[in-house]
């Protein structure tokens, strides 16, 4: 059985190239769920594991990606990347990059 991880990584990078602009913002939110999951995984990486965020801070971080922060919040929660309780959010899924500050594949979103 062949290892599909390199193929999966290549597909994910192709999706990111198609939907993420050079400045880190989204050209659009993917309609297809499989592509949206790739984009949401990347977005989830701006949230620190173990940190709780008020909704206003979540909105500020998501605004760097796309103006429709409500849709992004809903997708992140519905797909298990984040959990919400009483307007407080925390990261509960997605890829966790360990000790990779020099990794050129990981770009922090624009702060605005």
Backbone as a printed PyTorch tensor [residue, N CA C, xyz], in Angstrom:
tensor([[[  0.8330,  -1.1770,   0.0000],
         [  0.0000,   0.0000,   0.0000],
         [  0.8850,   1.2490,   0.0000]],

        [[  0.6110,   2.1490,  -0.9170],
         [  1.4310,   3.3560,  -1.0550],
         [  1.0420,   4.3820,  -0.0100]],

        [[  2.0120,   5.1820,   0.4070],
         [  1.7730,   6.2410,   1.3710],
         [  1.1450,   7.4240,   0.6340]],

        [[ -0.0290,   7.8630,   1.0860],
         [ -0.7190,   8.9580,   0.4040],
         [ -0.4360,  10.3100,   1.0330]],

        [[  0.3710,  10.3510,   2.0970],
         [  0.6500,  11.6220,   2.7700],
         [  1.2480,  12.6730,   1.8330]],

        [[  2.2530,  12.3270,   0.9860],
         [  2.7740,  13.3490,   0.0670],
         [  1.7090,  13.8620,  -0.8990]],

        [[  0.8440,  12.9630,  -1.3790],
         [ -0.2380,  13.3960,  -2.2730],
         [ -1.2130,  14.3150,  -1.5430]],

        [[ -1.5480,  13.9660,  -0.2910],
         [ -2.4520,  14.7990,   0.4970],
         [ -1.8400,  16.1790,   0.7390]],

        [[ -0.5600,  16.2260,   1.0580],
         [  0.1170,  17.5000,   1.2950],
         [  0.1320,  18.3420,   0.0260]],

        [[  0.3810,  17.7130,  -1.1030],
         [  0.4020,  18.4390,  -2.3760],
         [ -0.9870,  18.9860,  -2.7020]],

        [[ -2.0270,  18.1880,  -2.4540],
         [ -3.3920,  18.6580,  -2.6980],
         [ -3.7300,  19.8330,  -1.7720]],

        [[ -3.3300,  19.7290,  -0.5060],
         [ -3.6000,  20.8100,   0.4450],
         [ -2.9010,  22.0970,   0.0050]],

        [[ -1.6530,  21.9920,  -0.4080],
         [ -0.9250,  23.1880,  -0.8600],
         [ -1.5770,  23.7870,  -2.0980]],

        [[ -2.0930,  22.9480,  -2.9970],
         [ -2.7770,  23.4560,  -4.1900],
         [ -4.0440,  24.2120,  -3.7940]],

        [[ -4.7740,  23.6950,  -2.8180],
         [ -5.9800,  24.3790,  -2.3400],
         [ -5.6050,  25.7190,  -1.7250]],

        [[ -4.5700,  25.7220,  -0.9050],
         [ -4.1470,  26.9720,  -0.2700],
         [ -3.7020,  27.9990,  -1.2980]],

        [[ -2.9780,  27.5560,  -2.3270],
         [ -2.5650,  28.4930,  -3.3860],
         [ -3.7750,  29.0820,  -4.0990]],

        [[ -4.8240,  28.2700,  -4.2530],
         [ -6.0180,  28.7300,  -4.9680],
         [ -6.8570,  29.7160,  -4.1550]],

        [[ -6.8520,  29.5920,  -2.8280],
         [ -7.7570,  30.3930,  -2.0050],
         [ -7.0920,  31.4150,  -1.0980]],

        [[ -5.7870,  31.3000,  -0.8850],
         [ -5.0990,  32.2210,   0.0230],
         [ -4.2110,  33.1490,  -0.8060]],

        [[ -4.4360,  34.4270,  -0.6570],
         [ -3.6320,  35.4260,  -1.3600],
         [ -2.2400,  35.5220,  -0.7260]],

        [[ -1.3030,  36.1400,  -1.4180],
         [  0.0480,  36.3040,  -0.8510],
         [  0.0720,  37.0170,   0.4990]],

        [[ -0.9020,  37.8970,   0.7600],
         [ -0.9310,  38.5970,   2.0500],
         [ -1.5650,  37.7570,   3.1580]],

        [[ -2.0210,  36.5440,   2.8380],
         [ -2.6080,  35.6510,   3.8320],
         [ -4.1190,  35.6960,   3.8840]],

        [[ -4.7390,  36.6880,   3.2460],
         [ -6.2010,  36.7660,   3.2500],
         [ -6.7790,  35.7850,   2.2250]],

        [[ -8.0630,  35.5010,   2.3890],
         [ -8.7350,  34.5730,   1.4780],
         [ -9.3280,  35.3240,   0.2950]],

        [[ -9.1830,  34.7400,  -0.8860],
         [ -9.8560,  35.3020,  -2.0520],
         [-11.3510,  34.9970,  -1.9610]],

        [[-11.6870,  33.8560,  -1.3720],
         [-13.0680,  33.4670,  -1.0850],
         [-13.0310,  32.2770,  -0.1290]],

        [[-14.1710,  32.0100,   0.4820],
         [-14.3050,  30.8330,   1.3370],
         [-14.7260,  29.6900,   0.4250]],

        [[-13.9700,  28.6040,   0.3920],
         [-14.3270,  27.5090,  -0.5160],
         [-15.7230,  26.9570,  -0.2510]],

        [[-16.4740,  26.7290,  -1.3130],
         [-17.8100,  26.1440,  -1.1880],
         [-17.7240,  24.6400,  -0.9520]],

        [[-16.7580,  23.9980,  -1.5940],
         [-16.6090,  22.5510,  -1.4370],
         [-16.0090,  22.2500,  -0.0660]],

        [[-16.6630,  21.3690,   0.6920],
         [-16.2600,  21.0830,   2.0670],
         [-14.8150,  20.6060,   2.1600]],

        [[-14.3900,  19.7320,   1.2740],
         [-13.0280,  19.1940,   1.3590],
         [-11.9850,  20.3090,   1.2380]],

        [[-12.2410,  21.2800,   0.3890],
         [-11.3220,  22.4110,   0.2340],
         [-11.4470,  23.3690,   1.4130]],

        [[-12.6750,  23.5590,   1.8800],
         [-12.8880,  24.4400,   3.0230],
         [-12.1680,  23.9120,   4.2620]],

        [[-12.1430,  22.5980,   4.4530],
         [-11.4400,  22.0100,   5.5960],
         [ -9.9490,  22.3240,   5.5610]],

        [[ -9.3590,  22.3180,   4.3860],
         [ -7.9310,  22.6520,   4.2540],
         [ -7.7050,  24.1000,   4.6700]],

        [[ -8.5630,  24.9950,   4.2120],
         [ -8.4390,  26.4140,   4.5390],
         [ -8.6960,  26.6450,   6.0280]],

        [[ -9.7120,  25.9930,   6.5720],
         [-10.0070,  26.1510,   8.0010],
         [ -8.8660,  25.6360,   8.8710]],

        [[ -8.2320,  24.5590,   8.4390],
         [ -7.0910,  24.0420,   9.1950],
         [ -5.9920,  25.1010,   9.2630]],

        [[ -5.7180,  25.7490,   8.1500],
         [ -4.7000,  26.8010,   8.1230],
         [ -5.1100,  27.9640,   9.0240]],

        [[ -6.3710,  28.3820,   8.9380],
         [ -6.8480,  29.4870,   9.7670],
         [ -6.7500,  29.1310,  11.2490]],

        [[ -7.0820,  27.8990,  11.6030],
         [ -7.0800,  27.5010,  13.0160],
         [ -5.7000,  27.6440,  13.6500]],

        [[ -4.6690,  27.6230,  12.8490],
         [ -3.3040,  27.6880,  13.3680],
         [ -2.9440,  29.0490,  13.9620]],

        [[ -3.7740,  30.0790,  13.7510],
         [ -3.4990,  31.3720,  14.3870],
         [ -3.9470,  31.3940,  15.8430]],

        [[ -4.7200,  30.3950,  16.2440],
         [ -5.1970,  30.3100,  17.6130],
         [ -4.2920,  29.3730,  18.4010]],

        [[ -3.8240,  29.8480,  19.5490],
         [ -2.9430,  29.0380,  20.3800],
         [ -3.7330,  27.9680,  21.1180]],

        [[ -3.1890,  26.7690,  21.1400],
         [ -3.7980,  25.6830,  21.8870],
         [ -3.7470,  26.0470,  23.3680]],

        [[ -4.8600,  25.8500,  24.0620],
         [ -4.9020,  26.1210,  25.4930],
         [ -5.2800,  27.5430,  25.8600]],

        [[ -5.4990,  28.3900,  24.8720],
         [ -5.8740,  29.7810,  25.1260],
         [ -7.3570,  29.9560,  24.8510]],

        [[ -8.0230,  30.6850,  25.7110],
         [ -9.4430,  31.0010,  25.5160],
         [ -9.5480,  32.4150,  24.9700]],

        [[-10.4090,  32.5780,  23.9860],
         [-10.5390,  33.8540,  23.2880],
         [-11.9630,  34.3730,  23.3800]],

        [[-12.1430,  35.6450,  23.7560],
         [-13.4870,  36.2290,  23.6700],
         [-13.8590,  36.3880,  22.1960]],

        [[-15.1400,  36.4320,  21.9300],
         [-15.6020,  36.5150,  20.5460],
         [-15.0060,  37.7080,  19.8070]],

        [[-14.8310,  38.8200,  20.4980],
         [-14.2710,  40.0150,  19.8390],
         [-12.8490,  39.7580,  19.3440]],

        [[-12.0600,  39.0100,  20.1030],
         [-10.6900,  38.7060,  19.6700],
         [-10.6890,  37.6990,  18.5250]],

        [[-11.5960,  36.7360,  18.5760],
         [-11.7310,  35.7860,  17.4650],
         [-12.0690,  36.5470,  16.1970]],

        [[-13.0300,  37.4680,  16.3070],
         [-13.4150,  38.2670,  15.1390],
         [-12.2400,  39.0630,  14.5900]],

        [[-11.4570,  39.6570,  15.4630],
         [-10.3090,  40.4510,  15.0170],
         [ -9.2970,  39.5830,  14.2790]],

        [[ -9.0360,  38.3900,  14.7960],
         [ -8.0860,  37.4930,  14.1260],
         [ -8.6390,  37.0000,  12.7910]],

        [[ -9.9230,  36.6840,  12.7470],
         [-10.5200,  36.1760,  11.5110],
         [-10.6690,  37.2530,  10.4490]],

        [[-10.8390,  38.5130,  10.8710],
         [-10.9930,  39.6130,   9.9140],
         [ -9.7720,  39.7430,   8.9960]],

        [[ -8.6170,  39.3050,   9.4790],
         [ -7.4070,  39.3390,   8.6510],
         [ -7.5250,  38.3840,   7.4620]],

        [[ -8.4010,  37.3910,   7.5840],
         [ -8.5680,  36.4140,   6.5120],
         [ -9.7100,  36.7680,   5.5650]],

        [[-10.8380,  37.2460,   6.1420],
         [-12.0260,  37.4620,   5.3180],
         [-12.9980,  38.3480,   6.0870]],

        [[-13.7390,  39.2180,   5.4180],
         [-14.6720,  40.0970,   6.1320],
         [-15.8570,  39.3670,   6.7690]],

        [[-16.2180,  38.1930,   6.2620],
         [-17.3560,  37.4540,   6.8230],
         [-16.8800,  36.5990,   7.9950]],

        [[-16.5850,  37.2750,   9.1170],
         [-16.0490,  36.5770,  10.2840],
         [-17.0830,  35.6420,  10.9030]],

        [[-18.3610,  35.9630,  10.7790],
         [-19.3990,  35.0930,  11.3400],
         [-19.4010,  33.7390,  10.6390]],

        [[-19.2560,  33.7420,   9.3270],
         [-19.2110,  32.4720,   8.5890],
         [-17.9730,  31.6750,   8.9730]],

        [[-16.8270,  32.3420,   9.0500],
         [-15.6040,  31.6270,   9.4390],
         [-15.7250,  31.0460,  10.8480]],

        [[-16.2560,  31.8250,  11.7850],
         [-16.4510,  31.3270,  13.1560],
         [-17.3450,  30.1010,  13.1660]],

        [[-18.4510,  30.1890,  12.4520],
         [-19.4150,  29.0810,  12.3860],
         [-18.7650,  27.8370,  11.7880]],

        [[-18.0440,  28.0040,  10.6900],
         [-17.3630,  26.8570,  10.0750],
         [-16.3280,  26.2490,  11.0200]],

        [[-15.5390,  27.0920,  11.6840],
         [-14.5170,  26.5850,  12.6030],
         [-15.1390,  25.7640,  13.7280]],

        [[-16.2690,  26.2260,  14.2500],
         [-16.9440,  25.4990,  15.3290],
         [-17.6270,  24.2470,  14.7810]],

        [[-18.3830,  24.3970,  13.7000],
         [-19.1240,  23.2590,  13.1360],
         [-18.2080,  22.1200,  12.7130]],

        [[-17.0060,  22.4530,  12.2360],
         [-16.0830,  21.4200,  11.7590],
         [-15.1120,  20.9480,  12.8450]],

        [[-15.2660,  21.4370,  14.0730],
         [-14.4760,  20.9330,  15.1890],
         [-13.0920,  21.5320,  15.3540]],

        [[-12.8050,  22.6110,  14.6460],
         [-11.5110,  23.2710,  14.8060],
         [-11.4910,  24.1290,  16.0660]],

        [[-12.6900,  24.6340,  16.4370],
         [-12.8170,  25.4340,  17.6490],
         [-14.0740,  25.0010,  18.3920]],

        [[-14.0780,  25.2700,  19.6950],
         [-15.2370,  25.0140,  20.5330],
         [-15.6750,  26.3430,  21.1190]],

        [[-16.9890,  26.4810,  21.3270],
         [-17.5400,  27.7360,  21.8410],
         [-18.4280,  27.4360,  23.0400]],

        [[-18.3100,  28.2750,  24.0480],
         [-19.2100,  28.2240,  25.1940],
         [-19.3020,  29.6260,  25.7730]],

        [[-20.5290,  30.1420,  25.8740],
         [-20.7740,  31.4670,  26.4440],
         [-19.9010,  32.5420,  25.8060]],

        [[-19.8600,  32.5670,  24.4900],
         [-19.1060,  33.5580,  23.7150],
         [-17.6050,  33.5230,  23.9650]],

        [[-17.0930,  32.3920,  24.4460],
         [-15.6590,  32.1760,  24.6010],
         [-15.2920,  31.0030,  23.7060]],

        [[-14.1980,  31.1640,  22.9740],
         [-13.7590,  30.1670,  22.0050],
         [-12.3800,  29.6490,  22.3750]],

        [[-12.1190,  28.3880,  22.0190],
         [-10.7880,  27.8280,  22.1630],
         [-10.5760,  26.8080,  21.0590]],

        [[ -9.3300,  26.6560,  20.7000],
         [ -8.9610,  25.7280,  19.6380],
         [ -9.1240,  24.2960,  20.1360]],

        [[ -9.8030,  23.4880,  19.3510],
         [-10.0600,  22.1090,  19.7450],
         [ -9.7350,  21.1160,  18.6370]],

        [[ -9.1130,  21.5850,  17.5650],
         [ -8.7720,  20.7010,  16.4590],
         [ -7.8010,  21.3620,  15.5140]],

        [[ -7.5140,  20.6570,  14.4410],
         [ -6.6100,  21.1790,  13.4310],
         [ -5.1760,  20.7450,  13.6470]],

        [[ -4.3650,  21.0360,  12.6870],
         [ -2.9510,  20.6910,  12.7130],
         [ -2.2250,  21.5730,  13.7190]],

        [[ -1.3810,  20.9460,  14.5110],
         [ -0.5600,  21.6800,  15.4600],
         [  0.8780,  21.5750,  14.9870]],

        [[  1.4820,  22.7070,  14.6870],
         [  2.8710,  22.7350,  14.2470],
         [  3.7540,  22.9120,  15.4730]],

        [[  4.6780,  22.0070,  15.6550],
         [  5.5640,  22.0470,  16.8110],
         [  6.9220,  22.6010,  16.4310]],

        [[  7.3680,  23.5990,  17.1640],
         [  8.7040,  24.1730,  16.9960],
         [  9.0500,  24.4150,  15.5320]],

        [[  8.1900,  25.1210,  14.8440],
         [  8.4280,  25.3790,  13.4290],
         [  8.3990,  26.8710,  13.1050]],

        [[  9.0070,  27.7330,  13.9290],
         [  8.9220,  29.1680,  13.6280],
         [  9.6320,  29.5560,  12.3420]],

        [[ 10.6010,  28.7660,  11.9060],
         [ 11.3290,  29.0890,  10.6760],
         [ 10.7590,  28.3860,   9.4560]],

        [[  9.6460,  27.6810,   9.6230],
         [  9.0410,  26.9390,   8.5330],
         [  8.4090,  27.9250,   7.5510]],

        [[  8.9190,  28.0190,   6.3150],
         [  8.3780,  28.9910,   5.3610],
         [  6.9570,  28.6560,   4.9290]],

        [[  6.5190,  27.4090,   5.1290],
         [  5.1510,  27.0330,   4.7540],
         [  4.1350,  27.6310,   5.7020]],

        [[  4.5670,  27.9870,   6.9050],
         [  3.6510,  28.5750,   7.8680],
         [  3.8430,  30.0870,   7.8850]],

        [[  2.8460,  30.7570,   7.4050],
         [  2.8950,  32.2070,   7.3830],
         [  1.8070,  32.7190,   8.3240]],

        [[  2.1710,  33.6160,   9.2060],
         [  1.1830,  34.2110,  10.0830],
         [  0.2980,  35.1150,   9.2490]],

        [[ -0.9820,  35.1930,   9.6110],
         [ -1.8890,  36.0510,   8.8370],
         [ -1.5530,  37.5110,   9.0810]],

        [[ -1.9970,  38.3510,   8.1880],
         [ -1.7670,  39.7770,   8.3860],
         [ -2.5150,  40.2530,   9.6160]],

        [[ -1.9280,  41.1380,  10.3550],
         [ -2.5830,  41.7330,  11.5310],
         [ -3.1110,  43.0810,  11.1030]],

        [[ -4.3510,  43.3330,  11.3640],
         [ -4.8570,  44.5930,  10.8960],
         [ -5.7700,  45.1970,  11.7790]]])
